Amino acid sequence: MFKTMKQLFTPTNKDLRHRIYFTFLVLAIFIIGCSIRVPGTENVSNNLGFLELLNSMGGGAFKKFSIFALGVMPYITASIIMQLLEMDIFP
């Protein structure tokens, strides 16, 4: 096992090494993003049944109500609003 790990850091496996570093970077960004709370929210009560179910499937991100728990919905909503505002509907 250590021989295989030692071969990862040889100059011939440069691409594989970069992929491993990228994977660790993405995991670190995800962990940091799950710990940042959404501004203006209070602590969510722990005795909510459905929220506990979502929390168990979401890896604890819903209990903290973190930024990554929101998903892509705010981005999609903002892009739809921006596209509507770019049209000449409103004077």
HTML snippet that shows the backbone in 3Dmol.js (N, CA, C, O; Angstrom):
<script src="https://3Dmol.org/build/3Dmol-min.js"></script>
<div id="view" style="width:600px;height:400px;position:relative"></div>
<script>
const pdb = `
ATOM      1  N   MET A   1       0.818  -1.181   0.000  1.00  0.00           N
ATOM      2  CA  MET A   1       0.000   0.000   0.000  1.00  0.00           C
ATOM      3  C   MET A   1       0.871   1.257   0.000  1.00  0.00           C
ATOM      4  O   MET A   1       0.597   2.209  -0.731  1.00  0.00           O
ATOM      5  N   PHE A   2       1.914   1.253   0.820  1.00  0.00           N
ATOM      6  CA  PHE A   2       2.775   2.431   0.866  1.00  0.00           C
ATOM      7  C   PHE A   2       3.572   2.585  -0.422  1.00  0.00           C
ATOM      8  O   PHE A   2       3.911   3.699  -0.822  1.00  0.00           O
ATOM      9  N   LYS A   3       3.870   1.457  -1.072  1.00  0.00           N
ATOM     10  CA  LYS A   3       4.581   1.526  -2.340  1.00  0.00           C
ATOM     11  C   LYS A   3       3.699   2.192  -3.403  1.00  0.00           C
ATOM     12  O   LYS A   3       4.181   2.981  -4.216  1.00  0.00           O
ATOM     13  N   THR A   4       2.414   1.866  -3.387  1.00  0.00           N
ATOM     14  CA  THR A   4       1.485   2.475  -4.331  1.00  0.00           C
ATOM     15  C   THR A   4       1.329   3.964  -4.045  1.00  0.00           C
ATOM     16  O   THR A   4       1.294   4.772  -4.973  1.00  0.00           O
ATOM     17  N   MET A   5       1.234   4.329  -2.786  1.00  0.00           N
ATOM     18  CA  MET A   5       1.128   5.745  -2.431  1.00  0.00           C
ATOM     19  C   MET A   5       2.402   6.502  -2.808  1.00  0.00           C
ATOM     20  O   MET A   5       2.346   7.670  -3.192  1.00  0.00           O
ATOM     21  N   LYS A   6       3.533   5.840  -2.697  1.00  0.00           N
ATOM     22  CA  LYS A   6       4.799   6.468  -3.059  1.00  0.00           C
ATOM     23  C   LYS A   6       4.865   6.715  -4.562  1.00  0.00           C
ATOM     24  O   LYS A   6       5.461   7.697  -5.003  1.00  0.00           O
ATOM     25  N   GLN A   7       4.257   5.828  -5.353  1.00  0.00           N
ATOM     26  CA  GLN A   7       4.274   5.987  -6.805  1.00  0.00           C
ATOM     27  C   GLN A   7       3.394   7.141  -7.265  1.00  0.00           C
ATOM     28  O   GLN A   7       3.582   7.646  -8.372  1.00  0.00           O
ATOM     29  N   LEU A   8       2.446   7.569  -6.452  1.00  0.00           N
ATOM     30  CA  LEU A   8       1.600   8.703  -6.823  1.00  0.00           C
ATOM     31  C   LEU A   8       2.395   9.991  -6.944  1.00  0.00           C
ATOM     32  O   LEU A   8       2.054  10.864  -7.742  1.00  0.00           O
ATOM     33  N   PHE A   9       3.437  10.111  -6.168  1.00  0.00           N
ATOM     34  CA  PHE A   9       4.194  11.351  -6.137  1.00  0.00           C
ATOM     35  C   PHE A   9       5.431  11.323  -7.026  1.00  0.00           C
ATOM     36  O   PHE A   9       6.331  12.148  -6.868  1.00  0.00           O
ATOM     37  N   THR A  10       5.476  10.387  -7.947  1.00  0.00           N
ATOM     38  CA  THR A  10       6.556  10.385  -8.929  1.00  0.00           C
ATOM     39  C   THR A  10       6.192  11.341 -10.056  1.00  0.00           C
ATOM     40  O   THR A  10       5.009  11.607 -10.266  1.00  0.00           O
ATOM     41  N   PRO A  11       7.166  11.863 -10.781  1.00  0.00           N
ATOM     42  CA  PRO A  11       6.868  12.814 -11.861  1.00  0.00           C
ATOM     43  C   PRO A  11       6.041  12.220 -13.000  1.00  0.00           C
ATOM     44  O   PRO A  11       5.463  12.972 -13.785  1.00  0.00           O
ATOM     45  N   THR A  12       5.970  10.909 -13.112  1.00  0.00           N
ATOM     46  CA  THR A  12       5.208  10.321 -14.217  1.00  0.00           C
ATOM     47  C   THR A  12       3.705  10.373 -13.969  1.00  0.00           C
ATOM     48  O   THR A  12       2.937  10.317 -14.929  1.00  0.00           O
ATOM     49  N   ASN A  13       3.261  10.477 -12.737  1.00  0.00           N
ATOM     50  CA  ASN A  13       1.833  10.501 -12.411  1.00  0.00           C
ATOM     51  C   ASN A  13       1.355  11.912 -12.082  1.00  0.00           C
ATOM     52  O   ASN A  13       0.633  12.114 -11.106  1.00  0.00           O
ATOM     53  N   LYS A  14       1.748  12.861 -12.876  1.00  0.00           N
ATOM     54  CA  LYS A  14       1.411  14.252 -12.607  1.00  0.00           C
ATOM     55  C   LYS A  14      -0.093  14.503 -12.749  1.00  0.00           C
ATOM     56  O   LYS A  14      -0.675  15.229 -11.944  1.00  0.00           O
ATOM     57  N   ASP A  15      -0.723  13.910 -13.763  1.00  0.00           N
ATOM     58  CA  ASP A  15      -2.154  14.114 -13.986  1.00  0.00           C
ATOM     59  C   ASP A  15      -2.983  13.520 -12.848  1.00  0.00           C
ATOM     60  O   ASP A  15      -3.928  14.149 -12.372  1.00  0.00           O
ATOM     61  N   LEU A  16      -2.635  12.328 -12.419  1.00  0.00           N
ATOM     62  CA  LEU A  16      -3.357  11.694 -11.322  1.00  0.00           C
ATOM     63  C   LEU A  16      -3.204  12.489 -10.029  1.00  0.00           C
ATOM     64  O   LEU A  16      -4.156  12.615  -9.259  1.00  0.00           O
ATOM     65  N   ARG A  17      -2.039  13.013  -9.794  1.00  0.00           N
ATOM     66  CA  ARG A  17      -1.785  13.810  -8.599  1.00  0.00           C
ATOM     67  C   ARG A  17      -2.637  15.083  -8.613  1.00  0.00           C
ATOM     68  O   ARG A  17      -3.178  15.479  -7.580  1.00  0.00           O
ATOM     69  N   HIS A  18      -2.756  15.722  -9.781  1.00  0.00           N
ATOM     70  CA  HIS A  18      -3.583  16.924  -9.886  1.00  0.00           C
ATOM     71  C   HIS A  18      -5.058  16.600  -9.660  1.00  0.00           C
ATOM     72  O   HIS A  18      -5.786  17.396  -9.067  1.00  0.00           O
ATOM     73  N   ARG A  19      -5.494  15.446 -10.125  1.00  0.00           N
ATOM     74  CA  ARG A  19      -6.886  15.051  -9.906  1.00  0.00           C
ATOM     75  C   ARG A  19      -7.174  14.801  -8.432  1.00  0.00           C
ATOM     76  O   ARG A  19      -8.247  15.152  -7.940  1.00  0.00           O
ATOM     77  N   ILE A  20      -6.237  14.206  -7.739  1.00  0.00           N
ATOM     78  CA  ILE A  20      -6.408  13.966  -6.300  1.00  0.00           C
ATOM     79  C   ILE A  20      -6.438  15.287  -5.545  1.00  0.00           C
ATOM     80  O   ILE A  20      -7.264  15.463  -4.649  1.00  0.00           O
ATOM     81  N   TYR A  21      -5.557  16.213  -5.886  1.00  0.00           N
ATOM     82  CA  TYR A  21      -5.555  17.527  -5.244  1.00  0.00           C
ATOM     83  C   TYR A  21      -6.861  18.273  -5.510  1.00  0.00           C
ATOM     84  O   TYR A  21      -7.403  18.920  -4.613  1.00  0.00           O
ATOM     85  N   PHE A  22      -7.367  18.183  -6.745  1.00  0.00           N
ATOM     86  CA  PHE A  22      -8.624  18.842  -7.088  1.00  0.00           C
ATOM     87  C   PHE A  22      -9.781  18.254  -6.287  1.00  0.00           C
ATOM     88  O   PHE A  22     -10.656  18.989  -5.829  1.00  0.00           O
ATOM     89  N   THR A  23      -9.790  16.941  -6.118  1.00  0.00           N
ATOM     90  CA  THR A  23     -10.841  16.289  -5.336  1.00  0.00           C
ATOM     91  C   THR A  23     -10.814  16.756  -3.892  1.00  0.00           C
ATOM     92  O   THR A  23     -11.865  17.040  -3.317  1.00  0.00           O
ATOM     93  N   PHE A  24      -9.628  16.839  -3.295  1.00  0.00           N
ATOM     94  CA  PHE A  24      -9.524  17.332  -1.925  1.00  0.00           C
ATOM     95  C   PHE A  24      -9.939  18.796  -1.822  1.00  0.00           C
ATOM     96  O   PHE A  24     -10.540  19.194  -0.824  1.00  0.00           O
ATOM     97  N   LEU A  25      -9.631  19.600  -2.832  1.00  0.00           N
ATOM     98  CA  LEU A  25     -10.026  21.003  -2.833  1.00  0.00           C
ATOM     99  C   LEU A  25     -11.546  21.145  -2.883  1.00  0.00           C
ATOM    100  O   LEU A  25     -12.119  21.950  -2.149  1.00  0.00           O
ATOM    101  N   VAL A  26     -12.198  20.367  -3.744  1.00  0.00           N
ATOM    102  CA  VAL A  26     -13.660  20.427  -3.850  1.00  0.00           C
ATOM    103  C   VAL A  26     -14.310  19.960  -2.550  1.00  0.00           C
ATOM    104  O   VAL A  26     -15.299  20.547  -2.111  1.00  0.00           O
ATOM    105  N   LEU A  27     -13.771  18.916  -1.934  1.00  0.00           N
ATOM    106  CA  LEU A  27     -14.308  18.456  -0.650  1.00  0.00           C
ATOM    107  C   LEU A  27     -14.147  19.517   0.436  1.00  0.00           C
ATOM    108  O   LEU A  27     -15.047  19.706   1.254  1.00  0.00           O
ATOM    109  N   ALA A  28     -13.020  20.203   0.450  1.00  0.00           N
ATOM    110  CA  ALA A  28     -12.803  21.261   1.440  1.00  0.00           C
ATOM    111  C   ALA A  28     -13.771  22.423   1.226  1.00  0.00           C
ATOM    112  O   ALA A  28     -14.302  22.971   2.192  1.00  0.00           O
ATOM    113  N   ILE A  29     -14.005  22.801  -0.029  1.00  0.00           N
ATOM    114  CA  ILE A  29     -14.956  23.874  -0.325  1.00  0.00           C
ATOM    115  C   ILE A  29     -16.360  23.471   0.106  1.00  0.00           C
ATOM    116  O   ILE A  29     -17.102  24.295   0.640  1.00  0.00           O
ATOM    117  N   PHE A  30     -16.733  22.214  -0.119  1.00  0.00           N
ATOM    118  CA  PHE A  30     -18.058  21.746   0.280  1.00  0.00           C
ATOM    119  C   PHE A  30     -18.214  21.753   1.797  1.00  0.00           C
ATOM    120  O   PHE A  30     -19.266  22.144   2.304  1.00  0.00           O
ATOM    121  N   ILE A  31     -17.196  21.332   2.522  1.00  0.00           N
ATOM    122  CA  ILE A  31     -17.274  21.321   3.988  1.00  0.00           C
ATOM    123  C   ILE A  31     -17.378  22.742   4.528  1.00  0.00           C
ATOM    124  O   ILE A  31     -18.141  22.998   5.459  1.00  0.00           O
ATOM    125  N   ILE A  32     -16.622  23.660   3.953  1.00  0.00           N
ATOM    126  CA  ILE A  32     -16.701  25.058   4.382  1.00  0.00           C
ATOM    127  C   ILE A  32     -18.067  25.639   4.039  1.00  0.00           C
ATOM    128  O   ILE A  32     -18.650  26.366   4.844  1.00  0.00           O
ATOM    129  N   GLY A  33     -18.586  25.325   2.851  1.00  0.00           N
ATOM    130  CA  GLY A  33     -19.898  25.828   2.444  1.00  0.00           C
ATOM    131  C   GLY A  33     -21.031  25.294   3.291  1.00  0.00           C
ATOM    132  O   GLY A  33     -22.032  25.984   3.485  1.00  0.00           O
ATOM    133  N   CYS A  34     -20.900  24.086   3.798  1.00  0.00           N
ATOM    134  CA  CYS A  34     -21.938  23.524   4.669  1.00  0.00           C
ATOM    135  C   CYS A  34     -21.898  24.117   6.066  1.00  0.00           C
ATOM    136  O   CYS A  34     -22.877  24.006   6.805  1.00  0.00           O
ATOM    137  N   SER A  35     -20.813  24.734   6.440  1.00  0.00           N
ATOM    138  CA  SER A  35     -20.735  25.317   7.778  1.00  0.00           C
ATOM    139  C   SER A  35     -21.128  26.791   7.797  1.00  0.00           C
ATOM    140  O   SER A  35     -21.302  27.354   8.878  1.00  0.00           O
ATOM    141  N   ILE A  36     -21.272  27.432   6.645  1.00  0.00           N
ATOM    142  CA  ILE A  36     -21.671  28.838   6.580  1.00  0.00           C
ATOM    143  C   ILE A  36     -23.195  28.910   6.588  1.00  0.00           C
ATOM    144  O   ILE A  36     -23.857  28.332   5.726  1.00  0.00           O
ATOM    145  N   ARG A  37     -23.740  29.624   7.565  1.00  0.00           N
ATOM    146  CA  ARG A  37     -25.196  29.747   7.673  1.00  0.00           C
ATOM    147  C   ARG A  37     -25.705  30.833   6.735  1.00  0.00           C
ATOM    148  O   ARG A  37     -24.978  31.760   6.381  1.00  0.00           O
ATOM    149  N   VAL A  38     -26.962  30.700   6.344  1.00  0.00           N
ATOM    150  CA  VAL A  38     -27.615  31.716   5.536  1.00  0.00           C
ATOM    151  C   VAL A  38     -27.881  32.922   6.436  1.00  0.00           C
ATOM    152  O   VAL A  38     -28.416  32.755   7.532  1.00  0.00           O
ATOM    153  N   PRO A  39     -27.521  34.131   6.000  1.00  0.00           N
ATOM    154  CA  PRO A  39     -27.717  35.308   6.851  1.00  0.00           C
ATOM    155  C   PRO A  39     -29.196  35.582   7.121  1.00  0.00           C
ATOM    156  O   PRO A  39     -30.041  35.407   6.243  1.00  0.00           O
ATOM    157  N   GLY A  40     -29.490  36.006   8.323  1.00  0.00           N
ATOM    158  CA  GLY A  40     -30.850  36.377   8.685  1.00  0.00           C
ATOM    159  C   GLY A  40     -31.725  35.223   9.113  1.00  0.00           C
ATOM    160  O   GLY A  40     -32.940  35.394   9.218  1.00  0.00           O
ATOM    161  N   THR A  41     -31.175  34.077   9.360  1.00  0.00           N
ATOM    162  CA  THR A  41     -31.976  32.931   9.788  1.00  0.00           C
ATOM    163  C   THR A  41     -31.681  32.611  11.244  1.00  0.00           C
ATOM    164  O   THR A  41     -30.584  32.855  11.747  1.00  0.00           O
ATOM    165  N   GLU A  42     -32.680  32.065  11.902  1.00  0.00           N
ATOM    166  CA  GLU A  42     -32.516  31.651  13.285  1.00  0.00           C
ATOM    167  C   GLU A  42     -32.263  30.152  13.322  1.00  0.00           C
ATOM    168  O   GLU A  42     -32.374  29.470  12.303  1.00  0.00           O
ATOM    169  N   ASN A  43     -31.924  29.643  14.497  1.00  0.00           N
ATOM    170  CA  ASN A  43     -31.740  28.205  14.637  1.00  0.00           C
ATOM    171  C   ASN A  43     -33.062  27.492  14.400  1.00  0.00           C
ATOM    172  O   ASN A  43     -34.104  27.902  14.912  1.00  0.00           O
ATOM    173  N   VAL A  44     -33.011  26.439  13.632  1.00  0.00           N
ATOM    174  CA  VAL A  44     -34.205  25.664  13.330  1.00  0.00           C
ATOM    175  C   VAL A  44     -34.428  24.686  14.470  1.00  0.00           C
ATOM    176  O   VAL A  44     -33.483  24.089  14.984  1.00  0.00           O
ATOM    177  N   SER A  45     -35.678  24.529  14.859  1.00  0.00           N
ATOM    178  CA  SER A  45     -35.996  23.621  15.960  1.00  0.00           C
ATOM    179  C   SER A  45     -35.681  22.184  15.566  1.00  0.00           C
ATOM    180  O   SER A  45     -35.920  21.782  14.428  1.00  0.00           O
ATOM    181  N   ASN A  46     -35.146  21.412  16.504  1.00  0.00           N
ATOM    182  CA  ASN A  46     -34.749  20.037  16.220  1.00  0.00           C
ATOM    183  C   ASN A  46     -35.898  19.052  16.286  1.00  0.00           C
ATOM    184  O   ASN A  46     -35.725  17.905  15.874  1.00  0.00           O
ATOM    185  N   ASN A  47     -37.056  19.441  16.781  1.00  0.00           N
ATOM    186  CA  ASN A  47     -38.138  18.487  16.942  1.00  0.00           C
ATOM    187  C   ASN A  47     -39.073  18.426  15.736  1.00  0.00           C
ATOM    188  O   ASN A  47     -40.156  17.851  15.843  1.00  0.00           O
ATOM    189  N   LEU A  48     -38.702  18.981  14.626  1.00  0.00           N
ATOM    190  CA  LEU A  48     -39.512  18.895  13.421  1.00  0.00           C
ATOM    191  C   LEU A  48     -39.227  17.577  12.720  1.00  0.00           C
ATOM    192  O   LEU A  48     -38.078  17.296  12.378  1.00  0.00           O
ATOM    193  N   GLY A  49     -40.250  16.768  12.502  1.00  0.00           N
ATOM    194  CA  GLY A  49     -40.063  15.427  11.960  1.00  0.00           C
ATOM    195  C   GLY A  49     -39.554  15.416  10.529  1.00  0.00           C
ATOM    196  O   GLY A  49     -38.594  14.713  10.215  1.00  0.00           O
ATOM    197  N   PHE A  50     -40.194  16.193   9.656  1.00  0.00           N
ATOM    198  CA  PHE A  50     -39.798  16.189   8.248  1.00  0.00           C
ATOM    199  C   PHE A  50     -38.416  16.795   8.063  1.00  0.00           C
ATOM    200  O   PHE A  50     -37.639  16.345   7.220  1.00  0.00           O
ATOM    201  N   LEU A  51     -38.114  17.815   8.852  1.00  0.00           N
ATOM    202  CA  LEU A  51     -36.796  18.441   8.757  1.00  0.00           C
ATOM    203  C   LEU A  51     -35.696  17.482   9.193  1.00  0.00           C
ATOM    204  O   LEU A  51     -34.599  17.494   8.635  1.00  0.00           O
ATOM    205  N   GLU A  52     -35.988  16.657  10.186  1.00  0.00           N
ATOM    206  CA  GLU A  52     -35.001  15.659  10.615  1.00  0.00           C
ATOM    207  C   GLU A  52     -34.753  14.639   9.513  1.00  0.00           C
ATOM    208  O   GLU A  52     -33.622  14.187   9.330  1.00  0.00           O
ATOM    209  N   LEU A  53     -35.802  14.272   8.775  1.00  0.00           N
ATOM    210  CA  LEU A  53     -35.634  13.346   7.658  1.00  0.00           C
ATOM    211  C   LEU A  53     -34.766  13.975   6.571  1.00  0.00           C
ATOM    212  O   LEU A  53     -33.860  13.325   6.050  1.00  0.00           O
ATOM    213  N   LEU A  54     -35.034  15.220   6.231  1.00  0.00           N
ATOM    214  CA  LEU A  54     -34.213  15.911   5.240  1.00  0.00           C
ATOM    215  C   LEU A  54     -32.784  16.090   5.732  1.00  0.00           C
ATOM    216  O   LEU A  54     -31.836  15.987   4.954  1.00  0.00           O
ATOM    217  N   ASN A  55     -32.633  16.354   7.009  1.00  0.00           N
ATOM    218  CA  ASN A  55     -31.309  16.550   7.583  1.00  0.00           C
ATOM    219  C   ASN A  55     -30.485  15.270   7.509  1.00  0.00           C
ATOM    220  O   ASN A  55     -29.282  15.319   7.255  1.00  0.00           O
ATOM    221  N   SER A  56     -31.125  14.129   7.729  1.00  0.00           N
ATOM    222  CA  SER A  56     -30.386  12.867   7.656  1.00  0.00           C
ATOM    223  C   SER A  56     -29.959  12.562   6.230  1.00  0.00           C
ATOM    224  O   SER A  56     -28.909  11.955   6.017  1.00  0.00           O
ATOM    225  N   MET A  57     -30.755  12.971   5.250  1.00  0.00           N
ATOM    226  CA  MET A  57     -30.376  12.737   3.854  1.00  0.00           C
ATOM    227  C   MET A  57     -29.433  13.810   3.332  1.00  0.00           C
ATOM    228  O   MET A  57     -28.686  13.563   2.385  1.00  0.00           O
ATOM    229  N   GLY A  58     -29.452  14.988   3.929  1.00  0.00           N
ATOM    230  CA  GLY A  58     -28.634  16.097   3.456  1.00  0.00           C
ATOM    231  C   GLY A  58     -27.292  16.229   4.131  1.00  0.00           C
ATOM    232  O   GLY A  58     -26.566  17.187   3.865  1.00  0.00           O
ATOM    233  N   GLY A  59     -26.943  15.305   4.989  1.00  0.00           N
ATOM    234  CA  GLY A  59     -25.638  15.348   5.627  1.00  0.00           C
ATOM    235  C   GLY A  59     -25.502  16.402   6.704  1.00  0.00           C
ATOM    236  O   GLY A  59     -24.386  16.820   7.011  1.00  0.00           O
ATOM    237  N   GLY A  60     -26.600  16.843   7.285  1.00  0.00           N
ATOM    238  CA  GLY A  60     -26.544  17.822   8.367  1.00  0.00           C
ATOM    239  C   GLY A  60     -26.600  19.259   7.895  1.00  0.00           C
ATOM    240  O   GLY A  60     -26.531  20.172   8.718  1.00  0.00           O
ATOM    241  N   ALA A  61     -26.722  19.490   6.603  1.00  0.00           N
ATOM    242  CA  ALA A  61     -26.718  20.854   6.082  1.00  0.00           C
ATOM    243  C   ALA A  61     -28.038  21.565   6.357  1.00  0.00           C
ATOM    244  O   ALA A  61     -28.062  22.791   6.456  1.00  0.00           O
ATOM    245  N   PHE A  62     -29.137  20.820   6.483  1.00  0.00           N
ATOM    246  CA  PHE A  62     -30.422  21.462   6.732  1.00  0.00           C
ATOM    247  C   PHE A  62     -30.573  21.898   8.181  1.00  0.00           C
ATOM    248  O   PHE A  62     -31.282  22.864   8.464  1.00  0.00           O
ATOM    249  N   LYS A  63     -29.924  21.207   9.093  1.00  0.00           N
ATOM    250  CA  LYS A  63     -30.000  21.589  10.501  1.00  0.00           C
ATOM    251  C   LYS A  63     -29.318  22.934  10.717  1.00  0.00           C
ATOM    252  O   LYS A  63     -29.793  23.757  11.500  1.00  0.00           O
ATOM    253  N   LYS A  64     -28.218  23.153  10.033  1.00  0.00           N
ATOM    254  CA  LYS A  64     -27.499  24.421  10.133  1.00  0.00           C
ATOM    255  C   LYS A  64     -28.086  25.476   9.202  1.00  0.00           C
ATOM    256  O   LYS A  64     -27.806  26.664   9.359  1.00  0.00           O
ATOM    257  N   PHE A  65     -28.900  25.051   8.230  1.00  0.00           N
ATOM    258  CA  PHE A  65     -29.440  25.898   7.169  1.00  0.00           C
ATOM    259  C   PHE A  65     -28.298  26.647   6.487  1.00  0.00           C
ATOM    260  O   PHE A  65     -28.247  27.877   6.480  1.00  0.00           O
ATOM    261  N   SER A  66     -27.392  25.871   5.920  1.00  0.00           N
ATOM    262  CA  SER A  66     -26.194  26.435   5.310  1.00  0.00           C
ATOM    263  C   SER A  66     -26.479  26.908   3.893  1.00  0.00           C
ATOM    264  O   SER A  66     -27.567  26.702   3.354  1.00  0.00           O
ATOM    265  N   ILE A  67     -25.482  27.541   3.308  1.00  0.00           N
ATOM    266  CA  ILE A  67     -25.615  28.073   1.958  1.00  0.00           C
ATOM    267  C   ILE A  67     -25.793  26.944   0.946  1.00  0.00           C
ATOM    268  O   ILE A  67     -26.579  27.077   0.008  1.00  0.00           O
ATOM    269  N   PHE A  68     -25.080  25.843   1.123  1.00  0.00           N
ATOM    270  CA  PHE A  68     -25.178  24.744   0.170  1.00  0.00           C
ATOM    271  C   PHE A  68     -26.476  23.966   0.308  1.00  0.00           C
ATOM    272  O   PHE A  68     -26.817  23.189  -0.584  1.00  0.00           O
ATOM    273  N   ALA A  69     -27.209  24.150   1.399  1.00  0.00           N
ATOM    274  CA  ALA A  69     -28.501  23.485   1.545  1.00  0.00           C
ATOM    275  C   ALA A  69     -29.543  24.116   0.635  1.00  0.00           C
ATOM    276  O   ALA A  69     -30.564  23.495   0.339  1.00  0.00           O
ATOM    277  N   LEU A  70     -29.300  25.329   0.192  1.00  0.00           N
ATOM    278  CA  LEU A  70     -30.234  25.994  -0.708  1.00  0.00           C
ATOM    279  C   LEU A  70     -30.225  25.378  -2.098  1.00  0.00           C
ATOM    280  O   LEU A  70     -31.248  25.394  -2.783  1.00  0.00           O
ATOM    281  N   GLY A  71     -29.114  24.845  -2.517  1.00  0.00           N
ATOM    282  CA  GLY A  71     -29.018  24.250  -3.845  1.00  0.00           C
ATOM    283  C   GLY A  71     -28.888  25.318  -4.919  1.00  0.00           C
ATOM    284  O   GLY A  71     -28.306  26.377  -4.685  1.00  0.00           O
ATOM    285  N   VAL A  72     -29.432  25.038  -6.091  1.00  0.00           N
ATOM    286  CA  VAL A  72     -29.318  25.955  -7.222  1.00  0.00           C
ATOM    287  C   VAL A  72     -30.568  26.808  -7.408  1.00  0.00           C
ATOM    288  O   VAL A  72     -30.633  27.607  -8.342  1.00  0.00           O
ATOM    289  N   MET A  73     -31.554  26.654  -6.541  1.00  0.00           N
ATOM    290  CA  MET A  73     -32.806  27.387  -6.709  1.00  0.00           C
ATOM    291  C   MET A  73     -32.634  28.904  -6.670  1.00  0.00           C
ATOM    292  O   MET A  73     -33.241  29.573  -7.507  1.00  0.00           O
ATOM    293  N   PRO A  74     -31.852  29.502  -5.763  1.00  0.00           N
ATOM    294  CA  PRO A  74     -31.681  30.955  -5.812  1.00  0.00           C
ATOM    295  C   PRO A  74     -31.027  31.438  -7.109  1.00  0.00           C
ATOM    296  O   PRO A  74     -31.365  32.507  -7.617  1.00  0.00           O
ATOM    297  N   TYR A  75     -30.101  30.655  -7.637  1.00  0.00           N
ATOM    298  CA  TYR A  75     -29.451  31.032  -8.897  1.00  0.00           C
ATOM    299  C   TYR A  75     -30.447  30.995 -10.047  1.00  0.00           C
ATOM    300  O   TYR A  75     -30.458  31.895 -10.886  1.00  0.00           O
ATOM    301  N   ILE A  76     -31.275  29.971 -10.093  1.00  0.00           N
ATOM    302  CA  ILE A  76     -32.258  29.851 -11.172  1.00  0.00           C
ATOM    303  C   ILE A  76     -33.284  30.976 -11.079  1.00  0.00           C
ATOM    304  O   ILE A  76     -33.647  31.566 -12.096  1.00  0.00           O
ATOM    305  N   THR A  77     -33.749  31.275  -9.881  1.00  0.00           N
ATOM    306  CA  THR A  77     -34.718  32.350  -9.702  1.00  0.00           C
ATOM    307  C   THR A  77     -34.122  33.695 -10.098  1.00  0.00           C
ATOM    308  O   THR A  77     -34.781  34.495 -10.762  1.00  0.00           O
ATOM    309  N   ALA A  78     -32.892  33.947  -9.699  1.00  0.00           N
ATOM    310  CA  ALA A  78     -32.246  35.214 -10.051  1.00  0.00           C
ATOM    311  C   ALA A  78     -32.030  35.333 -11.552  1.00  0.00           C
ATOM    312  O   ALA A  78     -32.179  36.420 -12.111  1.00  0.00           O
ATOM    313  N   SER A  79     -31.681  34.234 -12.213  1.00  0.00           N
ATOM    314  CA  SER A  79     -31.475  34.310 -13.662  1.00  0.00           C
ATOM    315  C   SER A  79     -32.792  34.535 -14.392  1.00  0.00           C
ATOM    316  O   SER A  79     -32.813  35.239 -15.401  1.00  0.00           O
ATOM    317  N   ILE A  80     -33.890  33.959 -13.912  1.00  0.00           N
ATOM    318  CA  ILE A  80     -35.195  34.199 -14.538  1.00  0.00           C
ATOM    319  C   ILE A  80     -35.601  35.652 -14.359  1.00  0.00           C
ATOM    320  O   ILE A  80     -36.096  36.277 -15.298  1.00  0.00           O
ATOM    321  N   ILE A  81     -35.399  36.194 -13.171  1.00  0.00           N
ATOM    322  CA  ILE A  81     -35.748  37.596 -12.924  1.00  0.00           C
ATOM    323  C   ILE A  81     -34.893  38.519 -13.780  1.00  0.00           C
ATOM    324  O   ILE A  81     -35.406  39.499 -14.322  1.00  0.00           O
ATOM    325  N   MET A  82     -33.607  38.232 -13.915  1.00  0.00           N
ATOM    326  CA  MET A  82     -32.737  39.066 -14.751  1.00  0.00           C
ATOM    327  C   MET A  82     -33.148  39.001 -16.219  1.00  0.00           C
ATOM    328  O   MET A  82     -33.100  40.015 -16.915  1.00  0.00           O
ATOM    329  N   GLN A  83     -33.550  37.830 -16.696  1.00  0.00           N
ATOM    330  CA  GLN A  83     -34.001  37.716 -18.081  1.00  0.00           C
ATOM    331  C   GLN A  83     -35.297  38.481 -18.295  1.00  0.00           C
ATOM    332  O   GLN A  83     -35.490  39.082 -19.352  1.00  0.00           O
ATOM    333  N   LEU A  84     -36.186  38.469 -17.312  1.00  0.00           N
ATOM    334  CA  LEU A  84     -37.420  39.241 -17.435  1.00  0.00           C
ATOM    335  C   LEU A  84     -37.143  40.736 -17.409  1.00  0.00           C
ATOM    336  O   LEU A  84     -37.800  41.500 -18.116  1.00  0.00           O
ATOM    337  N   LEU A  85     -36.180  41.162 -16.604  1.00  0.00           N
ATOM    338  CA  LEU A  85     -35.860  42.583 -16.536  1.00  0.00           C
ATOM    339  C   LEU A  85     -35.131  43.073 -17.784  1.00  0.00           C
ATOM    340  O   LEU A  85     -35.193  44.259 -18.107  1.00  0.00           O
ATOM    341  N   GLU A  86     -34.443  42.180 -18.486  1.00  0.00           N
ATOM    342  CA  GLU A  86     -33.756  42.576 -19.714  1.00  0.00           C
ATOM    343  C   GLU A  86     -34.724  42.789 -20.863  1.00  0.00           C
ATOM    344  O   GLU A  86     -34.409  43.491 -21.823  1.00  0.00           O
ATOM    345  N   MET A  87     -35.890  42.191 -20.768  1.00  0.00           N
ATOM    346  CA  MET A  87     -36.898  42.388 -21.806  1.00  0.00           C
ATOM    347  C   MET A  87     -37.486  43.787 -21.656  1.00  0.00           C
ATOM    348  O   MET A  87     -37.362  44.408 -20.601  1.00  0.00           O
ATOM    349  N   ASP A  88     -38.116  44.272 -22.698  1.00  0.00           N
ATOM    350  CA  ASP A  88     -38.678  45.621 -22.679  1.00  0.00           C
ATOM    351  C   ASP A  88     -40.130  45.621 -22.228  1.00  0.00           C
ATOM    352  O   ASP A  88     -40.952  46.352 -22.781  1.00  0.00           O
ATOM    353  N   ILE A  89     -40.451  44.812 -21.236  1.00  0.00           N
ATOM    354  CA  ILE A  89     -41.819  44.776 -20.726  1.00  0.00           C
ATOM    355  C   ILE A  89     -42.059  45.945 -19.786  1.00  0.00           C
ATOM    356  O   ILE A  89     -43.094  46.607 -19.859  1.00  0.00           O
ATOM    357  N   PHE A  90     -41.104  46.195 -18.909  1.00  0.00           N
ATOM    358  CA  PHE A  90     -41.248  47.271 -17.935  1.00  0.00           C
ATOM    359  C   PHE A  90     -40.582  48.536 -18.475  1.00  0.00           C
ATOM    360  O   PHE A  90     -39.466  48.476 -18.991  1.00  0.00           O
ATOM    361  N   PRO A  91     -41.262  49.684 -18.360  1.00  0.00           N
ATOM    362  CA  PRO A  91     -40.664  50.938 -18.879  1.00  0.00           C
ATOM    363  C   PRO A  91     -39.548  51.464 -18.021  1.00  0.00           C
ATOM    364  O   PRO A  91     -38.962  52.499 -18.335  1.00  0.00           O
TER     365      PRO A  91
END
`;
const viewer = $3Dmol.createViewer("view");
viewer.addModel(pdb, "pdb");
viewer.setStyle({}, {cartoon: {color: "spectrum"}});
viewer.zoomTo();
viewer.render();
</script>
